[in-house]
Amino acid sequence: MGTNMLRRASIFMVVLCLCMLAFPAIHWYRQHEREVRQDEEAKAKSTANMSELESTLGRLKVTWLANDDWEDDLPGESEFYDPYTVDIKHTLVKGYPLIFYGNVEDVLPADEHGNSTVQIKVHGRKSKIQLRLLLTASPEQTALIIKNKNFRQCGGDELCKVSIFVATVDGVRRVADRDFVANGTLHEAYASEVDGEEFFASE
């Protein structure tokens, strides 16, 4: 009787120890599965977002007969490169739309016609110039920009979510050493879900 009870107690302890070891293992495995699934979902979402951005960019180029390679028209850069205003004007004032990447810093109050001025900090792909756009936007365009938080500028110089702006530039002026402001008209704006760092690293 005593031997059987001792055997049962031993078996119970062994089973208890196995359960105590198994539960953490099962928890780790489930947690690992959850993390793998979340990582796969995040990658799939990121791929879909990038695909949508690229598709929209292609549409904008065709619709507006616009391009995003305006920086190629700038003079060769160096550490001491200091462009003249005429260089920037020659690059941007084309008489037809160009495509810019950046984020909205501010939206000024509407004028008597209901149009607002949208201030955009441009993120160049390779240029060291600092460029801001002051674009006249329709009430519909302004409402779209205000409503979508992805248009907004992050703190600092980094690009948050990539936003695309199709605009015709009418004039350019220098405001500091390499800082320029261009004014013009906004034709279309698109805010993506793609991080700036991811987009420009993929080029």
C-alpha positions as a Markdown table, in Angstrom:
| # | Residue | x | y | z |
|---|---|---|---|---|
| 1 | Met | 0.0 | 0.0 | 0.0 |
| 2 | Gly | 2.7 | 2.4 | 1.0 |
| 3 | Thr | 4.8 | 1.4 | -2.0 |
| 4 | Asn | 1.9 | 2.1 | -4.4 |
| 5 | Met | 1.2 | 5.5 | -2.9 |
| 6 | Leu | 4.9 | 6.3 | -3.2 |
| 7 | Arg | 4.9 | 5.2 | -6.8 |
| 8 | Arg | 1.8 | 7.3 | -7.5 |
| 9 | Ala | 3.2 | 10.3 | -5.8 |
| 10 | Ser | 6.4 | 9.9 | -7.9 |
| 11 | Ile | 4.5 | 9.6 | -11.1 |
| 12 | Phe | 2.4 | 12.7 | -10.1 |
| 13 | Met | 5.6 | 14.7 | -9.5 |
| 14 | Val | 7.1 | 13.6 | -12.8 |
| 15 | Val | 3.9 | 14.6 | -14.6 |
| 16 | Leu | 3.7 | 17.9 | -12.7 |
| 17 | Cys | 7.4 | 18.7 | -13.6 |
| 18 | Leu | 6.7 | 17.8 | -17.3 |
| 19 | Cys | 3.7 | 20.1 | -17.3 |
| 20 | Met | 5.7 | 22.9 | -15.7 |
| 21 | Leu | 8.2 | 22.5 | -18.5 |
| 22 | Ala | 5.7 | 22.1 | -21.2 |
| 23 | Phe | 3.6 | 25.2 | -20.4 |
| 24 | Pro | 6.4 | 27.7 | -21.0 |
| 25 | Ala | 7.5 | 25.8 | -24.2 |
| 26 | Ile | 3.9 | 25.9 | -25.5 |
| 27 | His | 3.6 | 29.6 | -24.6 |
| 28 | Trp | 6.9 | 30.4 | -26.3 |
| 29 | Tyr | 5.8 | 28.5 | -29.4 |
| 30 | Arg | 2.5 | 30.3 | -29.6 |
| 31 | Gln | 4.2 | 33.6 | -29.1 |
| 32 | His | 6.7 | 32.8 | -31.8 |
| 33 | Glu | 3.9 | 31.8 | -34.2 |
| 34 | Arg | 2.1 | 35.1 | -33.4 |
| 35 | Glu | 5.3 | 37.1 | -34.1 |
| 36 | Val | 6.0 | 35.3 | -37.3 |
| 37 | Arg | 2.4 | 35.8 | -38.5 |
| 38 | Gln | 2.5 | 39.5 | -37.5 |
| 39 | Asp | 5.8 | 39.9 | -39.3 |
| 40 | Glu | 4.4 | 38.3 | -42.5 |
| 41 | Glu | 1.3 | 40.5 | -42.3 |
| 42 | Ala | 3.4 | 43.6 | -41.9 |
| 43 | Lys | 5.6 | 42.7 | -44.9 |
| 44 | Ala | 2.5 | 42.0 | -47.0 |
| 45 | Lys | 1.0 | 45.3 | -46.0 |
| 46 | Ser | 4.3 | 47.1 | -46.7 |
| 47 | Thr | 4.5 | 45.5 | -50.2 |
| 48 | Ala | 0.9 | 46.4 | -51.0 |
| 49 | Asn | 1.5 | 50.0 | -49.8 |
| 50 | Met | 4.6 | 50.3 | -52.0 |
| 51 | Ser | 2.8 | 48.8 | -55.0 |
| 52 | Glu | 0.0 | 51.3 | -54.6 |
| 53 | Leu | 2.4 | 54.2 | -54.4 |
| 54 | Glu | 4.3 | 53.1 | -57.5 |
| 55 | Ser | 1.0 | 52.6 | -59.4 |
| 56 | Thr | -0.2 | 56.1 | -58.4 |
| 57 | Leu | 3.1 | 57.6 | -59.4 |
| 58 | Gly | 2.9 | 56.0 | -62.8 |
| 59 | Arg | -0.7 | 57.3 | -63.2 |
| 60 | Leu | 0.3 | 60.8 | -62.2 |
| 61 | Lys | 3.2 | 60.8 | -64.7 |
| 62 | Val | 0.8 | 59.8 | -67.5 |
| 63 | Thr | -2.1 | 62.0 | -66.5 |
| 64 | Trp | -0.2 | 65.2 | -66.1 |
| 65 | Leu | 2.7 | 64.4 | -68.5 |
| 66 | Ala | 4.9 | 65.1 | -65.5 |
| 67 | Asn | 8.3 | 63.8 | -64.4 |
| 68 | Asp | 10.2 | 63.6 | -61.1 |
| 69 | Asp | 13.7 | 63.8 | -62.5 |
| 70 | Trp | 13.9 | 67.6 | -62.3 |
| 71 | Glu | 17.0 | 67.4 | -60.1 |
| 72 | Asp | 19.0 | 66.0 | -63.0 |
| 73 | Asp | 18.8 | 69.5 | -64.5 |
| 74 | Leu | 20.7 | 71.1 | -61.6 |
| 75 | Pro | 24.4 | 71.9 | -62.1 |
| 76 | Gly | 26.9 | 69.3 | -60.8 |
| 77 | Glu | 27.1 | 69.4 | -57.0 |
| 78 | Ser | 30.1 | 69.4 | -54.7 |
| 79 | Glu | 30.8 | 70.1 | -51.1 |
| 80 | Phe | 31.0 | 73.8 | -52.0 |
| 81 | Tyr | 28.1 | 73.8 | -54.4 |
| 82 | Asp | 26.1 | 77.0 | -54.1 |
| 83 | Pro | 23.5 | 77.3 | -56.9 |
| 84 | Tyr | 22.4 | 80.6 | -58.3 |
| 85 | Thr | 18.7 | 81.4 | -58.2 |
| 86 | Val | 18.8 | 81.3 | -62.0 |
| 87 | Asp | 19.9 | 77.7 | -61.8 |
| 88 | Ile | 16.9 | 76.7 | -59.7 |
| 89 | Lys | 14.6 | 78.8 | -61.8 |
| 90 | His | 15.8 | 77.1 | -65.0 |
| 91 | Thr | 15.3 | 73.7 | -63.3 |
| 92 | Leu | 11.8 | 74.3 | -61.9 |
| 93 | Val | 10.0 | 76.9 | -64.1 |
| 94 | Lys | 9.2 | 74.7 | -67.1 |
| 95 | Gly | 5.7 | 75.8 | -68.0 |
| 96 | Tyr | 4.5 | 72.3 | -67.4 |
| 97 | Pro | 3.9 | 70.1 | -64.2 |
| 98 | Leu | 6.6 | 68.5 | -62.2 |
| 99 | Ile | 6.4 | 65.8 | -59.5 |
| 100 | Phe | 7.7 | 66.6 | -56.1 |
| 101 | Tyr | 8.1 | 64.4 | -52.9 |
| 102 | Gly | 7.7 | 65.9 | -49.5 |
| 103 | Asn | 5.3 | 66.8 | -46.7 |
| 104 | Val | 3.0 | 69.7 | -45.9 |
| 105 | Glu | 4.3 | 72.1 | -43.3 |
| 106 | Asp | 1.4 | 74.6 | -43.2 |
| 107 | Val | -1.8 | 75.5 | -44.9 |
| 108 | Leu | -2.6 | 79.3 | -45.1 |
| 109 | Pro | -6.1 | 80.7 | -44.8 |
| 110 | Ala | -8.2 | 80.8 | -47.9 |
| 111 | Asp | -8.2 | 83.9 | -50.1 |
| 112 | Glu | -11.3 | 85.7 | -51.4 |
| 113 | His | -11.7 | 83.0 | -54.1 |
| 114 | Gly | -11.6 | 80.2 | -51.5 |
| 115 | Asn | -8.1 | 79.0 | -52.6 |
| 116 | Ser | -5.5 | 78.3 | -50.0 |
| 117 | Thr | -1.7 | 78.4 | -50.1 |
| 118 | Val | -0.1 | 75.1 | -49.1 |
| 119 | Gln | 3.5 | 75.2 | -47.9 |
| 120 | Ile | 5.4 | 72.0 | -48.7 |
| 121 | Lys | 8.9 | 71.0 | -47.6 |
| 122 | Val | 10.4 | 69.1 | -50.6 |
| 123 | His | 12.5 | 66.0 | -50.0 |
| 124 | Gly | 15.0 | 65.8 | -52.9 |
| 125 | Arg | 16.3 | 62.4 | -53.9 |
| 126 | Lys | 19.9 | 63.6 | -54.2 |
| 127 | Ser | 20.1 | 67.4 | -54.1 |
| 128 | Lys | 21.5 | 69.3 | -51.1 |
| 129 | Ile | 19.4 | 72.3 | -51.8 |
| 130 | Gln | 16.6 | 73.1 | -49.4 |
| 131 | Leu | 13.4 | 73.8 | -51.3 |
| 132 | Arg | 9.9 | 74.8 | -50.1 |
| 133 | Leu | 6.9 | 75.1 | -52.4 |
| 134 | Leu | 4.1 | 77.6 | -51.9 |
| 135 | Leu | 1.3 | 76.2 | -54.0 |
| 136 | Thr | -2.2 | 77.6 | -54.6 |
| 137 | Ala | -4.7 | 74.8 | -53.9 |
| 138 | Ser | -8.4 | 74.6 | -54.5 |
| 139 | Pro | -10.8 | 74.2 | -51.7 |
| 140 | Glu | -11.2 | 70.5 | -52.5 |
| 141 | Gln | -7.4 | 69.9 | -52.6 |
| 142 | Thr | -7.0 | 71.8 | -49.3 |
| 143 | Ala | -9.7 | 69.8 | -47.6 |
| 144 | Leu | -8.1 | 66.6 | -48.8 |
| 145 | Ile | -4.7 | 67.7 | -47.4 |
| 146 | Ile | -6.1 | 68.8 | -44.1 |
| 147 | Lys | -8.1 | 65.6 | -43.6 |
| 148 | Asn | -5.2 | 63.2 | -44.3 |
| 149 | Lys | -2.6 | 63.2 | -41.5 |
| 150 | Asn | 0.0 | 61.4 | -43.8 |
| 151 | Phe | 0.5 | 64.7 | -45.6 |
| 152 | Arg | 1.9 | 66.3 | -42.5 |
| 153 | Gln | 5.6 | 67.0 | -41.9 |
| 154 | Cys | 7.4 | 65.2 | -39.1 |
| 155 | Gly | 9.8 | 67.0 | -36.8 |
| 156 | Gly | 13.3 | 67.4 | -38.1 |
| 157 | Asp | 14.4 | 66.9 | -41.6 |
| 158 | Glu | 13.3 | 63.3 | -42.1 |
| 159 | Leu | 10.5 | 62.4 | -44.5 |
| 160 | Cys | 7.5 | 60.8 | -42.8 |
| 161 | Lys | 5.0 | 59.1 | -45.1 |
| 162 | Val | 5.8 | 59.8 | -48.7 |
| 163 | Ser | 3.5 | 62.4 | -50.3 |
| 164 | Ile | 3.5 | 63.2 | -54.0 |
| 165 | Phe | 2.7 | 66.6 | -55.3 |
| 166 | Val | 2.1 | 67.5 | -59.0 |
| 167 | Ala | 2.6 | 71.2 | -59.5 |
| 168 | Thr | 3.6 | 73.8 | -62.0 |
| 169 | Val | 6.1 | 76.3 | -60.7 |
| 170 | Asp | 5.9 | 80.0 | -61.7 |
| 171 | Gly | 8.8 | 81.6 | -59.8 |
| 172 | Val | 11.7 | 81.0 | -57.5 |
| 173 | Arg | 13.5 | 83.1 | -54.9 |
| 174 | Arg | 16.4 | 82.5 | -52.5 |
| 175 | Val | 15.7 | 82.9 | -48.8 |
| 176 | Ala | 19.1 | 81.8 | -47.4 |
| 177 | Asp | 22.4 | 80.2 | -48.6 |
| 178 | Arg | 21.0 | 77.1 | -50.1 |
| 179 | Asp | 17.3 | 77.6 | -49.2 |
| 180 | Phe | 14.9 | 78.4 | -52.0 |
| 181 | Val | 11.1 | 79.0 | -52.1 |
| 182 | Ala | 9.1 | 78.3 | -55.3 |
| 183 | Asn | 5.6 | 79.4 | -55.9 |
| 184 | Gly | 3.1 | 77.8 | -58.2 |
| 185 | Thr | -0.1 | 75.8 | -58.6 |
| 186 | Leu | -1.0 | 72.5 | -57.2 |
| 187 | His | -2.6 | 70.1 | -59.6 |
| 188 | Glu | -2.9 | 66.9 | -57.6 |
| 189 | Ala | -1.7 | 65.6 | -54.3 |
| 190 | Tyr | -1.4 | 62.0 | -53.0 |
| 191 | Ala | -0.4 | 60.8 | -49.5 |
| 192 | Ser | 0.9 | 57.2 | -49.2 |
| 193 | Glu | 1.4 | 54.8 | -46.3 |
| 194 | Val | 5.0 | 54.3 | -47.3 |
| 195 | Asp | 7.8 | 55.6 | -45.0 |
| 196 | Gly | 10.2 | 58.0 | -46.7 |
| 197 | Glu | 13.3 | 56.0 | -45.6 |
| 198 | Glu | 11.8 | 52.8 | -47.2 |
| 199 | Phe | 10.8 | 54.5 | -50.5 |
| 200 | Phe | 14.1 | 56.3 | -51.2 |
| 201 | Ala | 16.2 | 53.3 | -50.1 |
| 202 | Ser | 14.3 | 51.3 | -52.8 |
| 203 | Glu | 15.3 | 53.5 | -55.7 |
